[in-house]
Amino acid sequence: MFIWSSIAHLIALTSPGPDTAIVIRQVTLYGRKSGIMASLGIGFGISLHCFLAISGISLFVLSNDQYKFIISLFGGSYLIYLSLMMLKTSDDSSFNSSESYKPVNSFFTGFITNIFNIKAFIFFVSLFTILIDSIEGIYFYLYPIYFSITSCLWFVLVSILLSSSNKSFNIHENRTIKFIMSILLCVIGASILFRSIYEYF
């Protein structure tokens, strides 16, 4: 059962979503180190999702429409905010990415994006519903660590590929990519907001 859950997790990782968009945003704006720090933040967020799912807190949150709405509202608004900031930097010729980059900011950007992703709540609740019978003793700690590390490594790989020396892959300081990613983030954030408002009301 763990193998099938790992495959499902891998498929979820490689699917486009807020986490992938945030890593691309950070690499585009600030380079490889920022993407890696955002990946660490995402990994930490996933470990927290795992513990929340195991403890039953995530299920409690998902069973309350108001909590789901608040989380989706914050997550969608945060993505729109990041997209607007990215759009501003793409139009600012005086913007210096090396001066603006701060590792802690990139880490928390990845963490906040992941932890307020309502789809992550649902995914890990579903995943640990399947695994719950095998979660006892040391496995209570091993499963969250495994999913956290593999997620982090995947997004680190994405960061490295997008900032490689190969010009066909390197997207850092490309104003066109910045503009496209800012629009994409805005669309993702807006879709989360509209969907949450529609489902709640």
C-alpha positions in Angstrom: 0.0 0.0 0.0 2.9 2.3 0.7 4.3 1.8 -2.8 1.0 2.8 -4.4 0.8 5.8 -2.1 4.3 6.9 -3.1 3.3 6.6 -6.8 0.2 8.8 -6.1 2.4 11.3 -4.3 4.9 11.4 -7.2 2.1 12.0 -9.7 0.8 14.8 -7.5 4.2 16.4 -7.3 4.7 16.4 -11.1 1.3 17.9 -11.7 1.2 21.7 -12.2 -0.1 23.6 -9.2 0.7 26.4 -6.7 3.9 24.8 -5.4 5.4 24.4 -8.9 4.4 27.9 -9.8 6.0 29.3 -6.7 9.3 27.5 -7.3 9.4 28.8 -10.9 8.6 32.3 -9.7 11.4 32.3 -7.2 13.9 30.9 -9.7 12.8 33.4 -12.3 13.1 36.4 -9.9 16.1 35.5 -7.8 17.9 32.4 -9.2 18.7 28.9 -8.1 19.3 29.5 -4.4 15.9 31.1 -4.0 14.2 28.2 -5.7 16.0 25.7 -3.5 15.0 27.7 -0.3 11.4 27.7 -1.5 11.6 24.0 -2.1 12.8 23.5 1.5 9.8 25.6 2.6 7.5 23.4 0.6 9.0 20.3 2.1 8.5 21.6 5.6 4.9 22.5 4.8 4.3 18.9 3.5 5.7 17.4 6.7 3.2 19.6 8.6 0.4 18.5 6.3 1.3 14.9 7.0 1.3 15.3 10.8 -2.0 17.2 10.6 -3.5 14.4 8.5 -2.3 11.7 10.9 -3.5 13.5 14.0 -7.0 14.1 12.4 -6.7 17.9 12.5 -6.9 18.1 8.7 -10.0 16.1 8.6 -11.6 18.3 11.3 -10.6 21.4 9.2 -12.0 19.9 6.0 -15.3 19.0 7.7 -15.9 22.7 8.5 -16.9 24.7 5.5 -15.9 28.0 7.2 -12.3 26.8 7.9 -12.0 25.5 4.3 -13.2 28.9 3.0 -10.7 30.9 5.2 -7.8 28.7 4.1 -8.7 28.9 0.4 -9.3 32.6 0.7 -5.9 33.3 2.3 -4.1 30.9 -0.1 -5.6 32.4 -3.2 -5.1 36.0 -2.0 -1.5 35.3 -1.2 -0.8 33.9 -4.7 -2.4 37.0 -6.3 -0.3 39.2 -4.1 2.9 37.3 -5.2 1.8 37.6 -8.8 1.4 41.4 -8.5 4.8 41.7 -6.9 6.3 39.7 -9.7 4.6 41.8 -12.3 5.9 44.9 -10.7 9.5 43.6 -10.8 9.2 42.6 -14.4 8.3 46.2 -15.3 11.0 47.7 -13.1 14.3 48.0 -15.0 16.1 49.1 -11.9 15.2 45.9 -10.0 18.3 44.1 -8.8 17.5 40.5 -8.0 20.7 39.8 -6.1 20.0 42.7 -3.7 16.4 41.7 -3.1 16.9 38.0 -2.5 16.6 36.9 1.1 16.8 33.1 1.9 14.3 33.3 4.8 11.7 35.1 2.6 12.0 32.4 -0.1 11.6 29.7 2.5 8.5 31.2 4.0 7.1 31.9 0.5 7.3 28.2 -0.3 6.0 27.2 3.2 3.0 29.6 3.2 2.0 28.7 -0.3 2.0 25.0 0.5 0.4 25.1 3.9 -2.5 27.2 2.7 -3.1 25.0 -0.4 -6.5 23.3 0.3 -5.7 20.7 -2.3 -2.8 19.6 -0.2 -5.1 19.2 2.8 -7.4 17.0 0.8 -4.6 15.0 -0.8 -2.8 14.0 2.4 -6.1 13.3 4.3 -6.9 10.9 1.4 -3.4 9.4 1.4 -3.2 8.8 5.1 -6.7 7.3 5.2 -5.2 4.5 3.1 -2.0 4.3 5.2 -3.6 4.7 8.6 -3.5 0.9 9.4 0.3 0.8 8.9 1.1 4.0 10.8 2.3 2.9 14.2 5.5 3.2 16.1 8.4 4.7 14.1 6.2 4.8 10.9 4.4 7.8 12.5 7.6 9.8 11.9 9.0 8.0 8.8 6.0 8.6 6.5 6.0 12.4 6.9 9.8 12.6 6.6 9.7 10.5 3.4 7.0 12.6 1.7 8.6 15.8 2.9 12.1 14.9 1.6 10.9 13.5 -1.7 8.8 16.6 -2.3 11.7 18.9 -1.4 14.1 17.0 -3.7 11.7 17.1 -6.6 11.4 20.9 -6.4 15.2 21.3 -5.9 15.6 19.4 -9.1 13.2 21.7 -10.8 15.1 24.7 -9.5 18.4 23.3 -10.8 17.0 22.5 -14.2 15.4 26.0 -14.6 18.7 27.7 -13.6 21.1 25.5 -15.4 23.9 26.8 -17.7 21.9 25.6 -20.7 20.3 28.7 -22.1 17.3 26.8 -23.3 16.4 25.9 -19.7 17.7 28.9 -17.7 14.8 31.3 -17.1 16.4 33.6 -14.5 16.2 37.3 -15.3 14.0 36.6 -18.4 11.4 39.4 -18.4 9.0 37.5 -20.7 9.0 34.5 -18.4 8.5 36.8 -15.4 5.4 38.3 -17.0 4.0 34.9 -18.0 4.6 33.5 -14.6 3.0 36.5 -12.9 -0.1 36.1 -15.0 -0.2 32.3 -14.3 0.1 32.9 -10.6 -2.7 35.4 -10.7 -4.9 33.0 -12.7 -4.2 30.2 -10.1 -4.9 32.5 -7.2 -8.1 33.9 -8.8 -9.4 30.4 -9.6 -8.9 29.3 -6.0 -10.7 32.4 -4.8 -13.7 32.0 -7.2 -14.0 28.3 -6.5 -13.9 28.8 -2.7 -16.5 31.6 -2.8 -18.7 29.6 -5.2 -18.6 26.5 -2.9 -19.1 28.4 0.3 -22.0 30.6 -0.8 
